[in-house]
Amino acid sequence: MDVEALLRVSAVSVAVALLAASCSRMPAKKTISIITPSHENPFFNAEAEAAAARAGELGYGVTVNTHDDDAHKQDDLFDIAVANRASAIILDNAGADASIAALRKARAAGVPCFLIDREINANGIATAQIVSNNYQGATLGAQEFARLMGEKGDYVELVGRESDTNAGIRSQGYHDVLDKLPGLKMVSRQSANWSQTEAFQKMETIIQGNRGIKGVIAGNDTMALGASAALEAAGLENVIVVGFDGSPDVLAAIRAGKIQATVLQPAAKIARLAVDEAHRYLTTGSTGAAEKQSIDCELVTRANADEFGLFARK
């Protein structure tokens, strides 16, 4: 090989080496990890999709996973997110107490966490906790339920998962309204763990000893749907049913007259807000907001059901 050719080869080799070194120094695309309960529930699917879409709009890579309300699975997903150097985690958590250790670990690793829908029983660990105003929404639902009941009659309450702070807050909101009305009598209160199938089964059992019930107030829409189906199967089609979430299936049931009302919590809005705050924190070092934030809910009835879409106003 002549000297000129040797110089050309050397020059190319140096250029390739410099390019490789340059590429190794280029920052990888930042990723936001989104972790929620099972997407079989349309509420959780909607918040995950809204968060992922907003993160994509802001230029982030996205991973989306579900913990299925299993705190151990959630811990594993946190470990993976931290190991993969996620820039931030958007989380609808698997338990107000059970999630604290995972959040502490992420914080120690420098990964900020932004909670949506459900709070934890601790402050100063998550960068933000953005939830629906569950108490305000529950009082709206209870007031409408009482009005529909004519403030009298036997009723059943179906409660969500006991480990979820939202279940207790909504139940408290219901009772702060309903317990003041002496004509209303709660004949059964049972947890159906946010499940449509479990709500159907629980209502089947409750109906056997309480065929005179006039109403059912449920802690979420999937339980309201399960209760409605059980009531229809038992031939009790004039029982008032009120839910909480504003899911598309319940909006359709309200329009059809099978469920009377629900409380819409703005899942998509909250998810997008969490991503916006994550982006602001990652770019400026601050969200510009308090850690705990609460977004008001809206009452949905047959009169205004057409004004709402996927967990939001149209």
N, C-alpha and C positions, 0 to 999 in steps of 0.2 A: 504493500500500500504506500502511495507517495505521500509526501509531507502535507500537501494541500488536502488530500482526501482524509488523512488522519486528523487534520485540524477541523474539518467539517464534522466528522464523527464526534470529536471531542466537544465541539460547540453544541451539537444536538444533545449529547449526553448531559451536558451542564444545564441546558434549557429544560430538559425533562426533569432533572433533579430539582431545579428551582421551582418548576410548576408543581411537582409533588409536595415540596416543602410548603409552598404557598397554600395548596389545597388543605394540607393538614392543619394549617393555622386558621382556615376559614371557619367561622362559627357555624355549628350545626343549626338546623331550623328548630326553633323553640317549640316545645310540645306541651299541650294542656291535656291532662288526664281527667276524664269524666267518669265518675263512678256513681251508680244509682241502684235502687232496688230493681227487681225484674221488669223488663219492658213488656211483659204480658199485661201489666196494668197500664192503660193508655196515658195516665198522668205521668208516670215515670218515663215512659217512652217519649212523651212530648217535651219534657224538660231536657232530656238527654239530646234530642234532636235540635232543640232550640240552642242549647249551649254549644253543640258541635258546629252548627251553622254559623253562629256568631264568631266562634274562635277561628273558623276558616276565613271568614270575611276580614278578620284582623291579621291574617297571615300566619297563623299558628298551625302546626301539625296537631292532630287530634287522635287520642285513643279513647274508646268508649267501652266500658265493661260494667257488668252487674254483679252485685254481691248477694242478691236474693235474700236480703235481711239476715245473712249469716255473718256474724262479726269475725269469725275465723277466716272466712273467704275474703272479707274486706281487708283484714290484716295482710293477707297474701298479695292482694291487689296493690296495697300501699307499698309493700316491699318491692314489687315489680316497678311501680312508678318511680320510686326513689332510685332504684338501681339503674333505671333507664334515663335518669336525669331529667324527669319531667320538670318543666318550669313552674307549673302550678297544678293543683288538684281542685276540681269542682266536685263536691260530694253531697249526695243525699244519703245520710248515714244509716248505719245498721244498728243503732241503739244509742240513746243519750249518754249512757255510762260506758257501754262496751266499746265505743268508738274513741274514747279519750286517749288511750295508749297509742293507737295508730297515729293520731293527730300529733301527739307529742313527738313521736319518732320522726314524722315528716318535718315538723318544725325544727327539730335538732339538726336535720339534714339540709336545712335551708330551703325546703319546698313549702311555699305558702299554700294554705288550704282555705277554700271559700265554700261554706256550707249553704245549701239551698233546701228549702222545704222543712227540714227538721233541725232543731237546735241540739246542742249537747249540754250536759249539766256542768259546764265549766266555762270560764271566761279567760281571754288572753292566750288561748292556744290556737284557735282558728283566726285567720286574718279578718274574715267576715262571716257573719251568720245572718243570712237573708231569708226570711220566712213570710208566709202569709200571716195576716193578723187573725190567727185562728179563733181567739176569743171573740173579737168583733164579729167575725163571720158566723160563729156559733150562735151568738145572740140574735143575729139577723134571721138565721134559720129557725131558731126556737120561737121567735115572735111570729113568723109566718105559720109555723106548725100550730101554735096555740090559736091563731086566728082561724085556720082551716078546721081545727077541732071544735071551734065554738067555745073554747076554754073549758071543755068538760069531756070526760070519757076516759076509758082505759087505754094505755099505750105501752109500747115496748121500746126500749133503747138498745141498739146494737153498737157496741164499743169497739174501737180498733185495738191494735196490738198494745198490750199493757206496757211494754218497754219503750214505746214511742211517746215522747212528751206531747205530741199533737193529740193523741187519743185522750189524755187527761184534760188538756186545755179545752178541747171541744166539748167534752162531757160537762165540764164545769160551766162553760158558757150556756149550754142547754139548760142545766139545772138552775142557774141563777135567774133564768126567766121562768121556767116551767114550775119550779117548786113554790113560786109565789101565787100560783093559781090553784086554789083548793079543789076546784072541780076536776082537775086532771089527776089521774092515778096511774103511776107506773107499776105494771103488774109483773114485768120481767126486765132485767138488765143483764145482757150477756156479751162477752167478747167474741167476735167472729174474726178477729185478727186481720181485718181489712179484706177478707176473702169472700168472693161471691159464692163459691161453693159452700163454704162453712156457714155463711149467712143463710143460705137456703136450708141447710140441714138444721141449724139452730131454730129457724122460724118454724120448720115443720114440727119440731118437738114442742115449741112454745104454743103453737096453735092448738095442739091437742087438748091443752088444759085451759085455753083462753080464746075460745072462738068468738067471744064478744068484743075483742079489741077493736078500737076505732082508729088507731094510728100507730105508725112505726117511724121513729127518728133514728137515723143511722149516722155513724161517724165518718163515713165516706160513701162515694157513689157505688162502688162495687158491692158493698154490703146492702145498699138500698136496692140494687138490681136483684140480688139474691133473695131479699125479703119479698120484693114485689112478685117474683116468680113463684115463691112458695105460697104466697097469699092467693095468687091466681089459680095455682094447682089445687088449692083447698076450697076453691069456690068463693073466696072472700075478696071480691073485686072492688068493693067500695071503701076499702081501708086506705086512709091517708098515709102516704110515704114521702118522707123528706130526706134528702141526702146531703152530701158535702163534697165538692170538688169541681163540678161543672163539666163532667166528662161528656164526650160526644154521644155515647150511648144513652146517658141519662137525659141529655137535651132532647134526643129523639123520643124518649119515653115520656117526657113532659109534654112535648107537642102532641103525642098520641093519647094523653090523658091517663097514662098508667102510673106515673109518678107525678106528684104535685109541685115539688119545688126542690131546688138544690142551692148550694152556696158556691159560687165560682171563685176559686183561688187562682190567681194569674201565674200559673206555672211557667209559661214561656217567657213572660216578662221578667220574672225573678231569675230564671236561668241566664237570660241575656245580660241582665244587670250584673250577675256574678262574674261573667266573663269580662264585661267591661271594667269591673273593679280589679280583676286579676291583671288585665292589661295595663291599667293605670298604675297599679302597684309595681309591676315589673318594669315599667318605663320611668316612673318617678319616685318610687320608694314609698308611696302612700296611696291609699284608696280614696282619700278625701272624704271619708264617711266614718260613722261610728261602727264598731264591730257588729253590734246587734241592730238589725234593721227590720221593720215590719211593714208589709204592704197590705192595704185594706182589700177585703173581699167584696163581692157583689151578689145580691139575691137574684136568682133566676126563677121565673115562674112562666106559666103558659103565656102570659101577657107580653113578656119581653124575650122569650127564648130565641126568637129569630135574630136578635141583636148580637148573639154570641157564637163564636166558632170554636177553634181548638184551644180551650183553656184561656180564652181572651175575647174581648169585644172584637167584632168584625171591623 
